[in-house]
Amino acid sequence: MGVKKENDNFFERVYEVAKLIPYGRVTSYGAIAKSLGAARSARMVGWAMNACGGREDVPAHRVVNRKGILSGKHHFQGTNLMQQLLESEGVEVIDNQIIDFEKLFWDPMKELE
């Protein structure tokens, strides 16, 4: 039971960072983990994004892998919902990869100083 509560707290901290990602920008699982002082916990950030299950206050579609690939897209309802949400914000996606990823990348370590 203690571990679940610890995870819930970590997940909520992940969501707080994710809520700050600006419209039309993206970040990575690892960048969120690093900003929370848990640099080796990118996979746990991914679990948190998967667990947020449609919470409208958490823009999970703006969190991708370190190469700009929509690695979590299968956790969204519909075939291309993650891509559609990003494209609705002006983010170009080709073959599940964000175009101009470096330009669109939002680094919470720099942005939240």
WOPEZI-V460878 format. One record per pair of residues at least 6 apart in sequence whose ideal C-beta (glycine too) atoms are under 8 Angstrom apart, sorted by the first residue. I is the first residue (numbers start at 1). J is the second residue. D is the distance in whole Angstrom. If there is no record, write none. Layout:
# WOPEZI-V460878
{{I:J:D} {I:J:D}}
This chain:
# WOPEZI-V460878
{{7:44:8} {7:47:8} {10:36:7} {10:38:7} {10:41:8} {10:44:6} {10:48:7} {11:47:8} {11:48:4} {11:51:6} {11:52:8} {13:36:5} {14:32:6} {14:36:7} {14:44:8} {14:45:5} {14:48:4} {14:49:7} {15:48:7} {15:52:6} {15:55:7} {15:57:8} {15:58:5} {17:32:5} {17:35:6} {17:36:7} {17:108:5} {17:112:8} {18:27:8} {18:32:7} {18:49:7} {18:52:8} {18:58:5} {18:59:6} {18:60:7} {18:62:7} {18:63:6} {19:57:6} {19:58:6} {19:59:7} {20:108:7} {20:111:7} {20:112:7} {21:27:6} {21:59:6} {21:62:4} {21:63:7} {21:106:5} {22:106:6} {23:89:5} {24:89:4} {24:90:5} {24:91:6} {24:104:7} {25:62:7} {25:104:5} {25:105:7} {25:106:4} {26:62:5} {26:63:7} {26:64:6} {26:68:7} {26:86:7} {26:91:7} {26:98:6} {26:101:7} {26:104:5} {26:105:6} {26:106:7} {27:62:7} {27:63:6} {27:64:8} {27:105:7} {27:106:5} {27:107:7} {27:108:6} {28:42:7} {28:63:7} {28:64:6} {28:65:6} {28:66:5} {28:105:8} {29:42:4} {29:43:7} {29:45:4} {29:46:5} {29:49:7} {29:63:6} {29:64:8} {29:65:6} {29:66:8} {30:39:7} {30:42:4} {30:45:7} {30:66:5} {31:66:8} {31:105:8} {31:106:8} {31:107:6} {31:108:6} {31:109:7} {32:42:8} {32:45:5} {32:63:7} {32:108:6} {33:39:6} {33:40:7} {33:41:4} {33:42:5} {33:44:7} {33:45:5} {34:108:8} {34:109:6} {35:108:4} {35:109:5} {35:112:6} {38:44:7} {42:66:8} {45:63:7} {46:71:8} {46:72:6} {49:58:8} {49:60:5} {49:63:5} {49:72:6} {49:75:7} {50:72:7} {50:75:5} {52:58:5} {52:60:5} {54:77:8} {59:85:8} {60:72:7} {60:75:8} {60:76:8} {61:76:7} {61:81:8} {61:82:5} {61:85:4} {61:86:6} {62:86:7} {62:89:8} {62:106:8} {63:72:7} {64:70:6} {64:71:7} {64:72:7} {64:98:6} {64:101:8} {65:71:4} {67:97:7} {67:101:7} {68:97:6} {68:98:4} {68:101:3} {68:105:8} {69:96:6} {69:97:5} {69:98:8} {70:82:5} {70:83:6} {70:86:8} {70:93:7} {70:96:5} {70:97:8} {70:98:8} {72:82:7} {73:80:7} {73:81:8} {73:82:4} {73:83:7} {73:96:7} {76:82:5} {76:85:8} {78:84:8} {83:93:5} {83:96:7} {86:93:6} {86:98:7} {87:93:6} {91:98:6} {91:99:8} {91:104:6} {92:98:7} {92:99:4} {92:100:7} {93:99:7} {98:104:6}}
